[in-house]
């Protein structure tokens, strides 16, 4: 099955790919870095301080 990498948009295979859904370790680490730096956020209820 062919999938599109969510980072670089290249096509890659699902079955033989150890970094799925990414095409490479590089794209996997870019995505991890975005989560760590809080570029990605899961919207939730705001808490009052």
C-alpha positions in Angstrom: 0.0 0.0 0.0 1.3 3.5 -0.9 0.9 6.3 1.6 2.0 10.0 1.5 4.4 11.2 4.1 2.7 13.9 6.3 5.9 16.0 6.5 7.5 16.0 3.0 4.5 14.7 0.9 6.6 12.0 -0.8 5.0 8.6 -1.6 6.2 5.7 0.5 5.2 2.1 1.1 3.5 1.1 4.3 4.5 -2.5 4.7 8.3 -2.3 4.4 8.7 1.0 6.0 10.0 1.1 9.6 9.2 4.8 10.0 5.6 4.7 8.9 3.6 6.8 8.3 6.7 8.9 7.5 9.0 8.2 4.6 12.2 8.4 6.6 13.8 8.8 10.0 14.4 12.4 9.2 10.7 13.2 8.7 9.9 11.2 11.8 12.3 13.4 13.8 11.0 16.6 12.3 7.5 15.6 13.4 8.7 14.8 16.9 10.5 18.1 17.1 7.3 19.9 16.3 5.5 18.2 19.1 8.3 18.9 21.6 8.5 22.6 20.6 4.7 22.8 20.9 4.1 23.7 17.3 1.3 21.0 17.3 -1.3 21.3 20.0 -4.4 19.3 20.9 -7.2 21.7 21.6 -8.8 21.3 25.0 -10.6 23.2 27.7 -8.7 26.3 28.9 -8.1 26.3 32.6 -8.3 29.4 34.7 -5.2 30.4 36.6 
